[in-house]
Amino acid sequence: MTSVTPVATTGGSVHQFVIAVKETVKKRRLFGPDDHVLVALSGGPDSTALLAALAALERAGELARLSAVHVDHGLRPGSAAEADACAELCARLDVAFHRRAVEVARGNVQSRARLARYAALRAVALEAGATRIATGHTRTDQAETVLHRLLRGAGARGLGAIPPKRGLLVRPLLDRSRAEVRAFLRDEGLPWLEDPSNESPRYTRNRIRRELLPALARFNPAFEEALARTADLLRDDDRALERIARREAGALAWADARRVRVLPLAVRRRAVRRLWKAATGSRRGLSASHVEAVLGLFDRAGPGRISLPGDREACLGGDRLWIGRQPEEALARRRRGRPQKG
């Protein structure tokens, strides 16, 4: 590799941005001095600032090893040049660089690209022996996510938005704003790439960024911090409620109906979602209206059952509430359009 160009210092001292990132790492326990951190490097401002800050922390002994990976989704011309720019940045910072090309399946492009990207990140982490994968999500991203989900009517889990860590994933910039990121890059003379899709009005998040955030700033200049704090509080609340639901519903597709019936409503909803996950292996596919329909079984005088997505059903009978596959007879009735008895 080429010789290192010193970055993340101002006048011989460590840049305040790096100090702030270090504080987040410590406070949120994202990684330690024995960890190998793999940075998801797009070349955009957030991931570029993340790489530079972590490179400074690596030199200070705050982590054992740093590497980076650029995932090329192949969705627009010039993506190979973006990978080359990331390679040049890593050479400048003396960081091991990996590149990985992925194919994005048809459908929702952003969602499919995200799934392909995270699968690639985990694969490279395994190959490289990385113990953490760092992404460049900022406090501004957190605020946008809270607003996006609030507009969809999310509950505490959804409004908890972007967690600081989940499994191997860590977000060291989650307490820093997008403005701080760009100021740091300008101070350090570090180049970055711009994603043209961030300007497209077709994406709701972009409209939130361009229209809603400036309006909120007029009401409260510190709205980002307020929304990020709300996300932290709701994430704590959700974890506490989940612990109670786990105790009552366990990891099985059935639960003691007598115990579920008397739980607080917020815990009952989570218990139903736990039953669904145990029955299907995923939290996806069960809407809020489905959850309310399952809880509506408790309003009946006797046993009952309702159909759920994916040929599943919820049944309340005796002392059990359970979710499982519908019997073939019931499925045949549904396919013929006949009502199901229950």
C-alpha positions as CSV (number, residue, x, y, z in Angstrom):
1,M,0.0,0.0,0.0
2,T,1.0,3.6,-0.4
3,S,2.2,5.7,2.5
4,V,-0.4,7.0,4.9
5,T,-1.6,10.6,4.7
6,P,-2.3,11.8,8.2
7,V,-6.0,12.5,8.7
8,A,-8.3,13.1,11.6
9,T,-6.0,15.6,13.3
10,T,-6.1,19.3,13.5
11,G,-2.9,21.1,14.4
12,G,-1.4,17.9,15.7
13,S,-4.3,17.1,18.0
14,V,-7.1,14.6,17.4
15,H,-10.1,16.1,15.5
16,Q,-13.2,16.7,17.7
17,F,-15.3,14.5,15.4
18,V,-13.0,11.5,16.1
19,I,-13.3,12.2,19.8
20,A,-17.1,12.3,19.6
21,V,-17.1,9.0,17.6
22,K,-14.9,7.4,20.3
23,E,-17.4,8.6,23.0
24,T,-20.2,6.9,21.1
25,V,-18.2,3.7,20.7
26,K,-17.6,3.6,24.5
27,K,-21.1,4.7,25.6
28,R,-22.9,2.3,23.3
29,R,-20.3,-0.5,23.7
30,L,-19.9,-1.0,19.9
31,F,-16.5,-2.6,19.8
32,G,-13.3,-2.9,21.8
33,P,-9.5,-2.9,21.3
34,D,-9.5,-6.6,20.3
35,D,-12.1,-6.2,17.5
36,H,-11.5,-6.3,13.8
37,V,-14.0,-3.8,12.3
38,L,-15.1,-4.0,8.6
39,V,-16.5,-0.7,7.3
40,A,-19.2,-0.8,4.7
41,L,-17.7,1.8,2.3
42,S,-19.9,3.3,-0.4
43,G,-17.7,6.3,-1.0
44,G,-20.4,8.6,0.1
45,P,-19.8,11.3,2.8
46,D,-21.0,9.2,5.8
47,S,-19.0,6.0,5.1
48,T,-15.9,8.1,4.1
49,A,-16.0,10.0,7.4
50,L,-16.6,6.7,9.3
51,L,-13.6,5.1,7.7
52,A,-11.3,8.1,8.4
53,A,-12.5,8.3,12.0
54,L,-12.0,4.6,12.7
55,A,-8.6,4.7,11.0
56,A,-7.6,7.3,13.6
57,L,-9.1,5.2,16.4
58,E,-7.2,2.1,15.1
59,R,-3.9,4.1,15.2
60,A,-4.8,5.0,18.8
61,G,-5.3,1.3,19.7
62,E,-9.1,1.5,20.1
63,L,-9.6,-1.4,17.8
64,A,-7.3,-4.2,16.7
65,R,-7.7,-4.0,12.9
66,L,-9.7,-2.1,10.3
67,S,-10.7,-3.1,6.8
68,A,-13.3,-1.9,4.3
69,V,-15.6,-3.4,1.6
70,H,-17.3,-1.7,-1.3
71,V,-20.4,-3.5,-2.5
72,D,-21.2,-2.8,-6.2
73,H,-24.9,-3.3,-6.9
74,G,-24.4,-2.7,-10.6
75,L,-27.5,-0.5,-10.8
76,R,-26.0,2.5,-12.6
77,P,-23.2,3.3,-15.0
78,G,-20.0,4.2,-13.4
79,S,-20.3,1.9,-10.4
80,A,-16.9,0.4,-11.2
81,A,-15.3,3.8,-10.9
82,E,-16.9,4.3,-7.5
83,A,-15.2,1.1,-6.4
84,D,-11.9,2.4,-7.7
85,A,-12.4,5.6,-5.7
86,C,-13.0,3.6,-2.6
87,A,-9.9,1.6,-3.2
88,E,-7.8,4.8,-3.5
89,L,-9.2,6.1,-0.3
90,C,-8.3,2.9,1.5
91,A,-4.8,3.0,0.1
92,R,-4.4,6.6,1.4
93,L,-5.5,5.5,4.9
94,D,-3.6,2.2,4.8
95,V,-6.8,0.2,5.2
96,A,-7.2,-3.3,3.7
97,F,-9.8,-3.1,0.9
98,H,-12.3,-5.6,-0.5
99,R,-14.7,-5.2,-3.3
100,R,-17.8,-7.4,-3.9
101,A,-20.3,-7.3,-6.8
102,V,-23.8,-8.4,-6.2
103,E,-26.9,-9.0,-8.4
104,V,-30.1,-7.3,-7.3
105,A,-33.3,-9.3,-7.7
106,R,-36.3,-7.8,-9.4
107,G,-38.9,-6.1,-7.3
108,N,-38.5,-3.2,-4.9
109,V,-35.0,-2.1,-5.9
110,Q,-34.0,-0.4,-2.7
111,S,-35.2,-3.2,-0.5
112,R,-33.6,-5.9,-2.7
113,A,-30.4,-4.0,-3.0
114,R,-30.3,-3.7,0.8
115,L,-30.7,-7.4,1.3
116,A,-28.0,-8.2,-1.3
117,R,-25.7,-5.6,0.3
118,Y,-26.0,-6.9,3.9
119,A,-25.6,-10.5,2.7
120,A,-22.3,-9.5,1.0
121,L,-21.1,-7.6,4.0
122,R,-21.6,-10.6,6.2
123,A,-19.9,-12.9,3.7
124,V,-16.8,-10.6,3.5
125,A,-16.8,-10.3,7.3
126,L,-16.6,-14.0,7.6
127,E,-13.9,-14.3,5.0
128,A,-11.8,-11.5,6.5
129,G,-12.3,-12.6,10.1
130,A,-14.0,-9.3,11.1
131,T,-15.9,-9.3,14.4
132,R,-17.9,-6.1,13.7
133,I,-19.4,-4.6,10.6
134,A,-19.7,-0.7,10.8
135,T,-22.1,1.3,8.7
136,G,-22.2,5.0,8.3
137,H,-25.8,5.7,9.6
138,T,-25.9,9.2,11.2
139,R,-28.2,10.9,13.7
140,T,-29.8,12.6,10.6
141,D,-30.6,9.2,9.2
142,Q,-32.1,8.3,12.5
143,A,-34.4,11.3,12.5
144,E,-35.5,10.6,8.9
145,T,-36.2,7.0,9.8
146,V,-38.3,8.0,12.8
147,L,-40.3,10.4,10.7
148,H,-40.7,7.9,7.9
149,R,-42.0,5.2,10.2
150,L,-44.2,7.7,12.1
151,L,-46.0,8.6,8.9
152,R,-46.7,4.8,8.4
153,G,-48.2,4.5,11.9
154,A,-45.4,2.4,13.5
155,G,-45.3,1.3,17.1
156,A,-42.5,1.4,19.6
157,R,-40.5,-1.2,17.7
158,G,-40.6,0.7,14.5
159,L,-40.0,4.1,16.0
160,G,-37.0,2.7,17.8
161,A,-35.6,3.0,14.2
162,I,-31.9,2.3,13.7
163,P,-30.3,0.4,16.6
164,P,-26.7,1.3,17.5
165,K,-25.8,-2.3,17.3
166,R,-27.5,-5.6,16.1
167,G,-25.5,-8.7,15.9
168,L,-22.3,-7.9,14.1
169,L,-23.6,-4.5,12.9
170,V,-22.5,-1.3,14.7
171,R,-23.3,2.3,13.9
172,P,-20.5,4.5,15.3
173,L,-21.8,7.7,13.7
174,L,-25.4,7.4,15.1
175,D,-24.8,10.4,17.5
176,R,-23.3,12.7,14.8
177,S,-25.3,14.8,12.3
178,R,-24.9,14.8,8.6
179,A,-23.6,18.4,8.8
180,E,-20.9,17.3,11.3
181,V,-19.8,14.6,8.9
182,R,-19.3,17.0,6.0
183,A,-17.5,19.6,8.1
184,F,-15.1,16.8,9.2
185,L,-14.4,15.8,5.6
186,R,-13.8,19.4,4.6
187,D,-11.4,19.9,7.5
188,E,-9.5,16.8,6.5
189,G,-9.6,17.4,2.8
190,L,-11.2,14.1,2.1
191,P,-13.1,13.6,-1.1
192,W,-16.5,11.8,-1.3
193,L,-19.0,10.6,-3.9
194,E,-22.6,11.7,-4.2
195,D,-25.4,9.2,-4.9
196,P,-27.7,10.8,-7.5
197,S,-30.6,8.7,-6.3
198,N,-30.6,10.8,-3.1
199,E,-32.1,13.6,-5.1
200,S,-34.9,11.7,-6.7
201,P,-38.4,12.8,-5.5
202,R,-39.7,9.3,-6.1
203,Y,-38.4,8.1,-2.8
204,T,-40.3,9.1,0.3
205,R,-37.2,9.4,2.4
206,N,-35.8,12.0,0.0
207,R,-38.9,14.1,0.2
208,I,-38.7,13.9,4.0
209,R,-35.1,15.1,3.8
210,R,-35.9,18.0,1.4
211,E,-39.2,19.2,2.6
212,L,-40.0,17.9,6.1
213,L,-36.7,18.3,7.9
214,P,-36.3,22.0,7.0
215,A,-39.8,22.7,8.2
216,L,-39.2,20.9,11.6
217,A,-35.9,22.9,12.0
218,R,-38.0,26.1,12.0
219,F,-40.0,24.7,15.0
220,N,-37.0,23.3,16.9
221,P,-33.4,23.6,15.6
222,A,-32.5,20.6,17.8
223,F,-35.2,18.4,16.3
224,E,-32.6,15.8,15.3
225,E,-31.4,15.3,18.8
226,A,-35.0,15.2,20.1
227,L,-36.0,12.5,17.6
228,A,-32.9,10.4,18.2
229,R,-33.6,10.6,21.9
230,T,-37.1,9.4,21.3
231,A,-35.8,6.5,19.3
232,D,-33.5,5.5,22.2
233,L,-36.3,5.7,24.7
234,L,-38.7,3.7,22.6
235,R,-36.1,1.1,21.9
236,D,-35.6,0.7,25.7
237,D,-39.4,0.4,26.2
238,D,-39.7,-2.2,23.5
239,R,-36.9,-4.3,24.9
240,A,-38.6,-4.3,28.3
241,L,-42.0,-5.3,26.9
242,E,-40.4,-7.9,24.7
243,R,-38.8,-9.5,27.8
244,I,-42.2,-9.9,29.4
245,A,-43.7,-11.3,26.1
246,R,-40.8,-13.7,25.8
247,R,-41.5,-15.0,29.4
248,E,-45.2,-15.5,28.6
249,A,-45.1,-16.7,25.0
250,G,-41.6,-18.3,25.0
251,A,-40.3,-19.6,21.7
252,L,-43.2,-21.9,20.9
253,A,-46.1,-21.4,18.5
254,W,-48.6,-21.7,21.3
255,A,-49.1,-20.0,24.7
256,D,-51.3,-20.3,27.8
257,A,-54.4,-18.4,26.8
258,R,-55.3,-17.7,30.4
259,R,-52.0,-15.9,31.0
260,V,-52.1,-14.0,27.6
261,R,-55.6,-12.8,28.2
262,V,-54.7,-10.8,31.3
263,L,-51.5,-9.3,30.0
264,P,-51.3,-5.5,29.2
265,L,-52.4,-4.9,25.7
266,A,-48.9,-3.9,24.5
267,V,-47.5,-7.2,25.8
268,R,-50.4,-9.2,24.3
269,R,-49.5,-7.7,20.9
270,R,-45.9,-8.7,21.3
271,A,-46.9,-12.2,22.5
272,V,-48.9,-12.7,19.3
273,R,-46.0,-11.6,17.2
274,R,-43.7,-14.0,19.0
275,L,-46.2,-16.9,18.3
276,W,-46.1,-15.9,14.6
277,K,-42.3,-15.9,14.5
278,A,-42.2,-19.3,16.2
279,A,-44.7,-20.6,13.6
280,T,-43.1,-19.1,10.5
281,G,-39.5,-18.3,11.4
282,S,-39.9,-14.6,10.6
283,R,-41.6,-11.5,12.0
284,R,-42.6,-10.5,8.5
285,G,-46.0,-11.0,7.0
286,L,-48.1,-10.3,10.0
287,S,-49.7,-6.8,9.9
288,A,-51.1,-4.8,12.8
289,S,-54.6,-5.6,11.7
290,H,-53.8,-9.3,11.8
291,V,-52.5,-8.9,15.4
292,E,-55.7,-7.2,16.4
293,A,-57.8,-9.9,14.7
294,V,-55.9,-12.6,16.7
295,L,-56.5,-10.7,19.9
296,G,-60.2,-10.4,19.0
297,L,-60.5,-14.1,19.6
298,F,-60.5,-13.3,23.3
299,D,-63.7,-11.4,22.9
300,R,-65.6,-14.5,21.8
301,A,-67.6,-16.6,24.2
302,G,-66.0,-19.8,23.1
303,P,-63.3,-21.3,20.9
304,G,-62.5,-19.6,17.6
305,R,-60.0,-19.4,14.7
306,I,-59.1,-17.0,12.0
307,S,-57.1,-17.3,8.8
308,L,-53.7,-15.6,8.6
309,P,-51.3,-15.0,5.7
310,G,-49.2,-17.9,4.3
311,D,-51.9,-20.5,4.9
312,R,-51.6,-20.1,8.6
313,E,-54.3,-19.7,11.2
314,A,-54.7,-18.6,14.8
315,C,-56.8,-20.8,17.1
316,L,-58.1,-20.2,20.6
317,G,-59.4,-23.3,22.3
318,G,-59.3,-24.6,25.8
319,D,-56.3,-23.1,27.6
320,R,-54.2,-22.5,24.4
321,L,-53.7,-19.8,21.8
322,W,-51.7,-21.1,19.0
323,I,-50.6,-20.2,15.4
324,G,-50.0,-22.9,12.8
325,R,-50.7,-24.2,9.3
326,Q,-54.3,-24.5,8.3
327,P,-55.6,-28.1,7.8
328,E,-55.9,-29.1,4.2
329,E,-59.7,-29.2,4.4
330,A,-59.8,-25.6,5.5
331,L,-57.4,-24.6,2.7
332,A,-59.5,-26.4,0.2
333,R,-62.6,-24.5,1.4
334,R,-60.7,-21.2,1.1
335,R,-59.7,-22.0,-2.5
336,R,-63.3,-22.8,-3.4
337,G,-64.4,-19.6,-1.8
338,R,-66.5,-21.2,0.9
339,P,-66.5,-19.6,4.4
340,Q,-64.6,-21.3,7.1
341,K,-66.4,-22.5,10.2
342,G,-65.1,-21.4,13.6
